[in-house]
Amino acid sequence: MINIGEILQTIEMIDQQNLDIRTITMGISLRDCSHPDIKKSCDKIYDKITTLAGRLVETGEEIEREFGIPIVNKRISVTPLALVAESSDGDDFVPFALALERAAKEVGVNFIGGFSALVHKGFTKGDRKLIASIPEALARTERVCSSVNVATTRAGINMDAVRLMGETILKCAHATSEAGGIACAKLVVFANAVEDNPFMAGAFHGTGEPECVINVGVSGPGVVHMALKSCAGEPFDVVAETIKKTAFKITRMGQLVAREASKRLGVPFGVVDLSLAPTPAIGDSVADILEEMGLESVGTHGTTAALALLNDAVKKGGVMASGHVGGLSGAFIPVSEDAGMIRAVNRGSLSIDKLEAMTCVCSVGLDMIAVPGDTPAGTISAIIADEAAIGVINNKTTAVRIIPVPGKTVGDSVDFGGLLGKASVMPVNQFSSDAFISRGGRIPAPLNSLRN
């Protein structure tokens, strides 16, 4: 039973500690929208999205007003478009992205994810067409997000796909050079991508999902940070317990919103993703949490251990609060979207190498990292390969969202605005990986994949 004290605590979290529901994401299956005629397929896609999601934004705003809970984003994820578009004629899949954009604007969501392909074991013709269309698709749209899964623990790493995605990221950067390469901020390269992730830019509606579903992503770094202030100097057992209790409260709010949205929209409730998702706002930072544990600056020795404790405690607290926890669930460390991470980069305490180590224990991977615009495609591919290896060997989701900023070099900054934030351009290793990447083929699945 919820008592008055818990209600007052929640009000304080919302009012003073940046607690919010980061996103209500409606997943929509487009598997019945395939058609040999691209125009007819796009019309079917637009009609289905606008029909099912027509009240999504309105419903989210109603819940905000009635419960006093901020819901920052209302979003849509759809079936990976490579699967839907493959039976259509023509080699250009950009019209599908434009149909998604048109539908997203019509229903009022801020992002729509699913211009995606799953190529961890190889390519189909549709996969290749979609990947070739990504740079133009993201350059011509504002709300469409794209993802490509290049590896799984069961399949290994498709190094041909890794090489192709390094080249594609550079093309995205050049296609939006006047906007700092912002297309790259809407493109994620995954290992072990999950089917029910409500967060962008990597959301898509998996093939095992129902016709339509509501998934909710919570936030709350500011709340955890404030909670840890009450146990300054206490041992890590107390720190972990405090985070667990706080994550429970945060997730309960997400569960409430998810079930209410599900009921009002007449759509099944899927999962609550209990990830701590930061924003550029002061006081809403995962880095602040880690520094509250005793680190002088994120990136110094001990950072990975602190992040491991945080991620584990968040999961333990969250799973007790909701019967259906899914998505990525843990702690995000997107550099440009976290004021504390930006501060650490500017201090010189946080490098890409340290971020890579941290991704072994965080929710996703190298996220929203700006690098020099002249970074070679082979180096970007090698960064993707390293992250994919961490995911494959450790049987976890990892990802890369990296932005080679045209015309910028180390120490420069780029401002993407809004939730995407501002990033300082970080150095990359200057030695070449081209010969490694050019081998192609597949890195075999690890022994721990043979679990049957």
Secondary structure, DSSP 4 states (H G I P E B T S, - for coil): ---HHHHHHHHHHHHHS---EEEEEEEE--GGG--SSHHHHHHHHHHHHHHHSTTHHHHHHHHHHHH---EEEEEEEES-HHHHHTTSSSS--HHHHHHHHHHHHHHT-SEEEEEEEE-SS---HHHHHHHHHHHHHHHS-SSEEEEEEEEETTTEEEHHHHHHHHHHHHHHHHHTGGGTSGGGGGEEEEES--S---SSSS----TTS-SEEEEEEE--HHHHHHHHHTTTT--HHHHHHHHHHHHHHHHHHHHHHHHHHHHHHT--EEEEE--B---SSTT--HHHHHHHTT-SSTTSTTHHHHHHHHHHHHHHHHHTT-S-B-SS-SB--BSTT-HHHHHHHHHT---HHHHHHHTTTSSS-EEEEEEETT--HHHHHHHHHHHHHHHHHHTS-EEEEEEEETT--TT-EEE--GGG-EEEPPP---S--HHHHHT-SEEPPPGGG---
